[in-house]
Amino acid sequence: MLKKQPTKFKISIIGSGFVGSTIAYALMLKNIADEIILIDKNKHVAIAEQLDLSCSLKNICNCNIYAGDYSDIKDSDIIIVACGRSRKPNETRLNMVNDNIKIAKNVANEINRYYNKGLILIVSNPVDIVTYKMTQWLNLPYGKVFGSGCTLDTLRFKNVISNLVGNCDKTKVEAMVVGEHGESQVPLWSRVKVNNVNLETYCAIKNIKINEKIKQNLAQQVITMGSNIIAGKGRTNYGIATCMVNIIGAIKNDKKQILSLSSVLKGEYGIEDVALSLPSVVGKNGIETVCIETFNSLEQQMLYKSSVIIKNTLENLKKEPIVL
C-alpha cells in the first residue's frame, strides 16, 4: 500500500513591498510554509525579493519561494493581499481608501480569474474597508475572507500595558483591541489581566498608579504608534509580519485560536453589514465564529461609534464609482 504523501502548505502573497516581503521573511524563519509565491505589479521587485530571501534563508528552512503571477495562486491554502500605497506620516488609514480600494478591486478581479481554493487574508489598509469590499467581490463562503484587523493593535496594547506594570513578560498580559484598525479602535480595558489578575487589582497589589487619565494616554499611544513609526522610518512592517505568522500558524494547525480579526458582521453586538474586528475563532477553515462576550457600556458605545465611522466611509465610496 502506497504511503500518502503529506499535503504541501502553499501561501501566495500579493504585494512584494516592505510588508509583503517581511511577511514572507517571517514565514520562512518560522518554517510555516512549504511554498511561497510572491506576486507584484512590478515583477522585477518580486524577483529581487525572491532571490534575496531564498539566498539568505535556504539553509534554515525547507520552504521554496518563487516570483510568480496571478495564475500561480491556484491551489494556495492562503492568499495574502498586502498591496497598496503606503501610509504617510500623520495620515489616517481611512485617508488611503480612494487609492487603495482601486488597487483592491483590480486584485479581486485577478483572484476571481484563477482562484480554486484557500483563505483570503487581507492586510492592505484601510483593512476593514478592503475586507468588506473583498468579501463582496469574491463572494466566497462565510469565514473565507477576513482581515488582520486589530491583531497588531492588540499586540501594541499588550506592549504598553507590559511597560506600565514594569516590563513583565508580555505573554502574561491578556488584552485585546476591537473595532476599527484605526482611530476609532476600542481597547477592552474591562478584560485586561496580568498574570491572570484584573489590571486594577494587579496594580493595587504592586502599588502601580492606574486611573482613567493614564488609560486614555496608553490607548492614545496605541493609536499613534503606527504613525510615529512611519514618521521615523517611513513604514511599519515587523509588527504586522509577527501578527501574520501567528494568524497563519493558527490556520495551519487548526488551533481554534481567538484573535481580533476583521470580518463582515451579521448582527453581532447589534452591528451588521460592516467589517470590524471582534474576538474571532480562527482555524483551518478561516473564521469559524465571532465570539459574543460581555463588554461594558462604554466599550459597547465605542464599538458602535466605530461601526458608524466605517459605514459612513463605505457610503461615501458608493458616491464615487471605482474606475480602474
Phi, psi and omega in degrees: 000129181288137177284132181293130180284139179297143180284134178283143180260112187248133178235129173253134180243116179265110185113111184250029176284202183300318182290308182300316182289326178289325174298315178300316179300314181294320178297321180289322178299322180272356177056043184277320185258149171273332183213133177234131176249126176260126181235132179210149178298332173261095185301329180296324178294314180299318180295317180297316178296320179298316180296316181296314182292317182292323180290323186276334189243356185301329183279350183240002176212164182259009185282137171261129182239136183227152167267127184222199175228185187298332179296340181280356178287347180305138178068017175286141172281326177220135173245116181263128177257106186231029183257168181127165179286156182280157177283141179267160177303138178066017178255137175279163179294325180294336177294343183270357195299316184296322179287312189280338178289330176293319178295318180297321179297317178297318178298317179299319178300318181290320178299316180300331180290325191239350185297135172224350177188168171107167177267147177252116184247115186267131174243332185304139179265152356287118195298326181290321178291314181295321178297316179299311183291321178297321178300319177295310189290326184271334174052050178262165180301158181308135175090351183279335180242123179203165184248159176298337170054231185263021177297321179289319177299321178297317178299317179292323178298314178299324181295314182291328176292318177302318178295321180300317186267011173102039177054046177287167177303121184296338178289347178270357180260123174257119182200157179207146172246137179233181180087215180289141166279081185172208190294331184261019180301157185238107174283128183271078182298328183295344185248005182286131175227150173233124185053041178068017179242136176311140186304312182299319179294317180298315180296323178295318179297319185268003181058045178255130182287130176215130177208181184296323180296318178295319178299316179298320179295318179293320178297322179292325176300320179294316181298318186269355184301317181298313181293327177293321177295317179297320178298328182275321185228002172089358183190164165238138181210325185289317182299312182293326178296320177298316178297318182295321177299320179295314180298313184292325175298320178294324178290308185300319184263008177050051187285344186056042183280145178264115181229157180273087185249153182266127176211165180286121185278150183234041178109356177301133181057025179076016183241136178213165177057041174203147178264125176217165176271133173218162177303120188228137177277121183240136179210204187296337180263011182093216177283119181271323178198154172262127183284134174261108183240173183267115172257155175283172188298321179294317180297321178295319177297316180295321179296317179296318178299319178299318180296323179295319180298316180292319179297320179296322177295319177295321178296320178295328178296325180297334182283342182237097180306140181283117180253118181269000000 
